[in-house]
Structures are given as C-alpha cells and as structure tokens.
C-alpha cells in the first residue's frame, strides 16, 4: 500500500532542462529547485531509483576509465556540476548551468527539509562515529523511522552486507538513500542494485555526511568560492587525496580534449 501523501508532491517543480558536455546531460536547475523536487515530489510507483550524481573533476576522470561508473551516470535522474574545473569548462562551452552544486551543500538542505512520518531516510556512513552523531541529529529533527548503517570495509564486494542492505531498504520502504562513501563505490552499488531497490531517491554524497556530522572539517567559504577547496582536502587528508588531485587529475585534460574533438566529428 502506497502511504505517500499529497504533501510530498504539491509543490513539485516543472520538468528540468538539460545541457550536455563530456557526454553528460547536466541539469540547469539551481540548488533550491533541486531540493524542492527531492522533498516534495515522491518517486512514482514502479519507477525505482532516482539517482542524483554530482560531477567533479575526479568523476570526469573516472568516467573515462570505469564502465560501471559510466553506466550509473548514464542512468542518473539528475546530474549537477560539482567541481570548479568542470564548472569553468561547462561555462566556457556555453552551458546554461547555474553554478556549482555539491553533495556537501545539498545534504543539509535535503535532510533538514525531510518530514518525519512522511519520509524514511537511510544513511550509509563511513564510520561508527559519524553514524552515532547523525542518528542523534535525525532524532532531534523528529525522526524515528530513519535507518543509520555503517559500511564495512569494501562494502561494495560484500554480498552478505549487500543483501542485508537491500532488505532494509525494501522492508522499510525507504524514500531517500544517502551514501557517505566515496565515488565511484556509492553510485555503482546503487545502479547495480537498482532493480531491487524501492521507489526512492539515491545520493552518493561522500564526505558530505562527515562534514554535516562535524567529524571532518570542510574548507573555509573563501576557498570554496575561489575553487580551491581541493587544497584544503589534500591538507587534511594527504595520504588519501594527494595522488587524486596532483597526479590522477591530469587526466581531466585528456577528457577535455576528447570532448572538444568529439564535437568536430
């Protein structure tokens, strides 16, 4: 029995427009419109997963190397521009994108507008500490039907955990799934299991959940506005992120070249 109420859909925005670069169709909605749709428009019965992805530089690089990640992107319900280099290139190509829309920005806006008794979120966290803090925060917001799960190491290869997670999602009729695990694991897992998931929104917001919990510190606003948030991330997590930003990221230039030459064929 469908227990969603008209309150979830009465203010749903009009159909989104899209603009393409890197072979990706980016939404032209601004953050406010995206959040409005997510919190007021229930996923239609039988549609399954509505996956939202936030394209940063690392995503663009991995999309050229990882077929499963590309498949998840191709089936995404909505794609935003996250990284500063991606936004700059999109604007140079004339795309009508409103600005950078990151998972770290979207998560607080969405979670604090979900309504207890109507929405049933599940949060997959990277640590027990983050899970405990977010559980307290959701209870403070009035939730009692939410689910907080901590991902085990290599969760994406753990079939037992995967089956248990799918069961939780289905049995609890989860409406919004938030993965606080890095890309491309989150997006690939949700896309791989989309046939078994309930009608829900799915998000791979990575460290966005840790930022909201206060477990990790986000870059100061001036660095974010200058497009230099990556320097803060590397400084705070050098072992994990230095290679990504200073070595692997150069492959973004190849992605730009491929995109430019593709238009000339």
KANOR-V742542 format. One record per pair of residues at least 6 apart in sequence whose ideal C-beta (glycine too) atoms are under 8 Angstrom apart, sorted by the first residue. I is the first residue (numbers start at 1). GAP is how many residues later the second one is. D is the distance in whole Angstrom. If there is no record, write none. Layout:
I;GAP;D, I;GAP;D
//
This chain:
2;43;6, 3;170;8, 4;38;4, 4;114;7, 4;171;8, 5;113;6, 7;33;8, 7;108;7, 7;111;6, 8;31;8, 8;32;6, 8;33;7, 8;34;5, 8;110;6, 8;111;8, 9;31;6, 9;32;5, 9;33;6, 10;30;7, 11;25;6, 11;29;4, 12;24;8, 12;25;6, 12;28;5, 12;29;4, 13;16;7, 13;20;5, 13;23;6, 13;24;5, 13;28;8, 16;11;5, 16;12;7, 16;13;5, 16;17;8, 16;21;8, 16;62;7, 17;10;8, 17;11;5, 17;12;8, 17;79;8, 18;7;4, 18;8;6, 18;9;6, 18;10;7, 19;6;7, 19;7;5, 19;9;6, 19;71;8, 19;76;4, 19;77;6, 19;78;6, 20;6;7, 20;75;8, 21;68;7, 21;69;5, 21;72;5, 21;74;6, 21;238;6, 22;33;8, 22;38;6, 22;41;7, 22;64;8, 22;233;6, 22;237;5, 23;236;7, 23;239;8, 24;31;6, 24;39;8, 24;49;6, 24;55;6, 25;54;6, 26;29;7, 26;53;5, 26;54;7, 26;55;6, 26;64;7, 26;69;7, 26;71;5, 27;7;7, 27;51;5, 27;52;6, 27;53;6, 27;70;8, 28;68;5, 28;69;6, 28;70;7, 29;8;8, 29;49;8, 29;69;7, 30;68;4, 30;69;7, 30;71;8, 31;67;8, 31;68;8, 31;70;5, 31;74;6, 31;75;7, 31;78;7, 34;18;8, 34;44;7, 34;46;7, 34;67;7, 34;72;7, 35;71;7, 35;74;5, 35;75;6, 35;78;7, 38;14;8, 38;72;6, 38;138;7, 38;163;6, 39;71;6, 39;74;5, 39;75;6, 39;76;8, 39;80;8, 42;133;7, 42;157;7, 43;6;8, 43;7;5, 43;132;8, 43;156;4, 43;157;6, 43;158;6, 44;155;7, 45;154;6, 46;153;7, 47;152;6, 48;146;6, 48;147;7, 48;149;6, 48;150;8, 48;151;6, 48;152;8, 49;28;8, 49;141;6, 49;142;8, 49;145;4, 49;148;5, 49;151;6, 49;152;8, 49;153;5, 50;27;4, 50;28;7, 50;150;7, 50;151;5, 50;152;7, 51;21;7, 51;24;7, 51;25;5, 51;26;6, 51;136;7, 51;139;6, 51;140;7, 51;143;8, 51;150;8, 51;151;5, 51;152;8, 52;24;7, 52;25;6, 52;26;5, 52;27;8, 52;28;7, 52;54;8, 52;149;7, 52;150;7, 52;151;5, 53;6;7, 53;19;7, 53;20;6, 53;23;5, 53;25;8, 53;26;5, 53;27;8, 53;134;6, 53;151;7, 54;25;8, 54;26;5, 54;27;8, 54;28;4, 54;47;7, 54;48;6, 54;49;5, 54;52;7, 54;150;8, 54;151;8, 55;18;8, 55;24;6, 55;25;7, 55;26;6, 55;27;6, 55;28;7, 55;31;6, 56;26;4, 56;27;3, 56;30;6, 56;46;8, 57;26;4, 57;27;8, 57;28;5, 57;29;6, 57;173;8, 57;192;6, 57;195;5, 58;25;8, 58;125;7, 58;186;6, 58;190;7, 58;191;7, 59;10;8, 59;14;8, 59;23;7, 59;24;8, 59;124;6, 59;125;8, 60;23;8, 60;26;6, 60;192;6, 60;195;5, 61;187;6, 61;188;7, 61;190;5, 61;191;6, 61;194;7, 62;7;5, 62;121;7, 62;122;6, 63;6;6, 63;7;5, 63;10;6, 63;192;8, 64;187;7, 64;190;7, 64;191;6, 64;194;7, 65;186;8, 66;118;6, 66;122;8, 68;116;7, 68;120;5, 68;123;7, 68;124;7, 69;114;7, 69;115;4, 69;118;6, 69;119;6, 71;120;6, 72;112;7, 72;115;4, 72;116;6, 72;118;7, 72;119;4, 73;6;7, 73;114;7, 75;116;6, 75;119;7, 76;111;8, 77;124;8, 80;20;8, 80;21;4, 80;22;8, 80;26;8, 81;6;5, 81;9;6, 81;16;5, 81;18;8, 81;19;6, 81;20;7, 82;18;6, 82;19;7, 82;20;5, 82;21;7, 83;17;7, 84;16;7, 84;143;3, 84;144;8, 84;145;8, 85;142;8, 85;167;6, 87;10;7, 87;12;7, 87;13;5, 87;140;8, 88;139;7, 89;167;6, 90;7;5, 91;6;7, 93;166;8, 102;106;7, 103;100;7, 103;101;7, 103;102;4, 103;103;6, 103;105;4, 104;101;7, 104;103;7, 104;104;4, 104;107;5, 104;108;8, 104;114;6, 105;103;8, 106;97;7, 106;99;7, 106;102;7, 107;71;7, 107;96;7, 107;98;5, 107;101;4, 107;102;6, 107;104;8, 107;105;6, 108;104;6, 110;66;7, 110;93;8, 111;10;7, 111;27;7, 111;30;8, 111;67;7, 111;101;7, 112;29;7, 114;7;6, 114;27;8, 114;29;8, 114;61;8, 114;62;6, 116;25;7, 116;26;4, 116;27;5, 116;28;7, 116;29;7, 117;28;8, 118;57;8, 119;56;5, 119;57;6, 120;25;5, 120;26;7, 120;27;8, 120;52;6, 120;53;6, 120;54;5, 120;55;5, 120;56;8, 121;17;7, 121;22;7, 121;25;5, 121;26;7, 121;53;7, 121;54;7, 121;55;4, 121;56;7, 121;57;6, 122;24;7, 122;25;4, 122;26;8, 122;27;7, 122;46;7, 122;47;6, 122;50;7, 122;52;5, 122;54;7, 122;55;5, 122;56;7, 123;8;7, 123;11;6, 123;15;8, 123;23;7, 123;24;7, 123;25;5, 123;26;7, 123;55;5, 123;57;7, 123;86;6, 124;25;5, 124;26;8, 124;27;5, 124;31;8, 124;41;7, 124;53;7, 124;54;7, 124;55;5, 124;56;6, 124;57;6, 124;62;8, 125;6;4, 125;9;6, 125;23;7, 125;24;7, 125;25;5, 125;26;7, 125;55;5, 125;84;6, 126;24;8, 126;25;6, 126;54;5, 126;55;6, 126;83;7, 126;84;6, 127;23;7, 127;83;8, 127;88;7, 128;22;5, 129;84;8, 129;86;6, 130;20;8, 130;50;6, 130;79;6, 130;80;5, 130;83;5, 130;85;5, 131;17;5, 131;18;7, 131;19;5, 133;80;4, 133;81;7, 133;82;7, 134;14;6, 134;75;7, 134;78;7, 134;79;5, 135;11;8, 135;13;5, 137;75;8, 137;76;7, 138;8;5, 138;10;7, 145;27;7, 147;21;6, 147;25;6, 147;27;7, 149;16;7, 149;19;7, 151;10;8, 151;29;8, 151;30;6, 152;6;6, 152;9;6, 155;6;6, 155;7;8, 155;26;7, 155;30;7, 155;34;8, 156;6;8, 156;29;5, 156;32;7, 156;33;5, 162;27;7, 162;31;7, 166;27;6, 166;30;5, 166;31;7, 168;6;7, 169;8;7, 169;28;6, 169;29;6, 169;31;7, 170;26;7, 170;27;7, 170;28;5, 173;25;6, 174;24;6, 174;26;5, 175;23;8, 175;24;8, 175;25;5, 175;26;7, 176;24;6, 176;25;5, 176;27;8, 177;13;7, 177;20;8, 177;23;6, 177;24;7, 177;25;5, 177;26;7, 178;25;5, 178;27;6, 178;31;6, 179;6;8, 179;7;4, 179;10;7, 179;11;7, 179;23;8, 179;24;7, 179;25;5, 179;26;7, 179;27;8, 180;25;6, 180;26;6, 180;27;7, 180;28;7, 180;29;3, 180;30;6, 181;23;7, 181;25;7, 182;24;5, 182;25;8, 183;21;6, 183;23;6, 185;19;8, 186;18;3, 186;20;7, 187;17;5, 190;7;7, 190;12;5, 190;14;7, 207;9;6, 210;6;4, 211;6;8, 211;7;5, 216;20;7, 217;19;7, 218;6;8, 218;11;8, 218;14;8, 219;9;8, 219;10;4, 219;12;8, 219;13;3, 219;14;7, 220;12;7, 223;6;5, 223;8;7, 223;9;6, 230;11;8, 230;15;5, 233;8;5, 233;12;7, 234;7;5, 234;8;6, 234;11;5, 234;12;7
//
